[in-house]
Amino acid sequence: MRTNDVMTRLEAAVSALGDVDVSAWPEDTLKEQLGELSAVLVALDGVLSRVADGVRARGLRVEEPIPA
């Protein structure tokens, strides 16, 4: 996959996750979805860590952008 395609997909994922607001979910819904939500969050954490570790393995740093 081309780098531009990867970046587009990553930006779309960030946008989709930015729309998630579990504070707006009814309590029952959150409890019903908690197992699945936990599994997704753990998987996401693992993938993000793998990507960040790949960047660091090349001697670079993952840094927060400085606001303009």
FENCORSUL-V646734 format. One record per residue. SS is DSSP state (helix for helix, strand for strand, loop for the rest). PHI is phi in degrees with one decimal (NA if undefined). Layout:
SS/PHI
SS/PHI
This chain:
loop/NA
loop/-71.0
helix/-57.3
helix/-62.0
helix/-64.8
helix/-62.8
helix/-63.5
helix/-62.0
helix/-66.6
helix/-64.5
helix/-63.9
helix/-65.3
helix/-64.6
helix/-61.7
helix/-62.4
helix/-63.7
helix/-68.2
helix/-64.3
loop/-83.1
loop/-80.7
loop/-136.4
helix/-67.2
helix/-67.0
helix/-89.1
loop/-75.2
loop/-60.9
helix/-53.9
helix/-62.4
helix/-63.9
helix/-61.3
helix/-63.4
helix/-66.5
helix/-94.6
helix/-59.6
helix/-62.4
helix/-66.7
helix/-61.7
helix/-61.2
helix/-62.0
helix/-66.0
helix/-65.0
helix/-65.4
helix/-62.8
helix/-62.6
helix/-59.6
helix/-63.9
helix/-66.7
helix/-62.7
helix/-63.9
helix/-63.0
helix/-65.5
helix/-63.0
helix/-63.5
helix/-63.9
helix/-66.2
helix/-64.8
helix/-63.5
loop/-92.5
loop/83.8
loop/-106.8
loop/-111.2
loop/-97.1
loop/-126.4
loop/-72.9
loop/-66.6
loop/-83.6
loop/-59.9
loop/-74.8
